[in-house]
Amino acid sequence: MASALIVLGLLVAVAAGLALWGVGIYNGLVTARNAYKNAFAQIDVQLQRRFDLIPNLVETVKGYLSHERETLEAVTRARNLAQAGLSAAKADPGDPAAMAQLAQSEGALNGALGRLLAVSEAYPDLKASQNMMQLTEELTSTENRVAFARQAYNDSVMAYNNRREVFPSSVLAGMFNFKQAALLDIPADRAEVREAPRVTF
């Protein structure tokens, strides 16, 4: 009788230990998932700041580049597509399709901004404009912040994915539907996407 109680006590202790261990793994997965979603929120803030700067930039150069209407319209279209990409990614940060859409739309926007800034180089009065200098400085600063936020997000995604893929976390991750999160990658074949538009005075 006493030995049966001891065995029962050991089984209860082992079961309680396993339950606590499982709760610890589950909580670790939740914490890692929340960390990458928080990191994405920082990307959201910086991209929104960038989107807010672009209409001012377009308005500033409009008077100087009136015959470059197609370039100005391309920037506006690219901004709208990038905002749509950001909205899709905000709805489900880490979703591979949403992150791919965001990366593609951001690439198009960076390309359009790069072309706009390249065209504006041909106008010394525009380059010397105080408004233009301030906007390009803010835009460059924002591009740097986006790059840092993107790196922090990718680091958080990597930590989450590693946690959900290693054994025994992978078992719980599968049971509780912790999906793999996607990095925010810049397309490798588009060099202009990787770099912030260069502004020289």
Secondary structure, 3 states (H helix, E strand, C coil): CHHHHHHHHHHHHHHHHHHHHHHHHHHHHHHHHHHHHHHHHHHHHHHHHHHHHHHHHHHHHHCCCHHHHHHHHHHHHHHHHHHHHHHHHHHCCCCHHHHHHHHHHHHHHHHHHHHHHHHHCCCHHHHHCHHHHHHHHHHHHHHHHHHHHHHHHHHHHHHHHHHHHCCCHHHHHHHCCCCCCCCCCCCCCCHHHHCCCCCCC
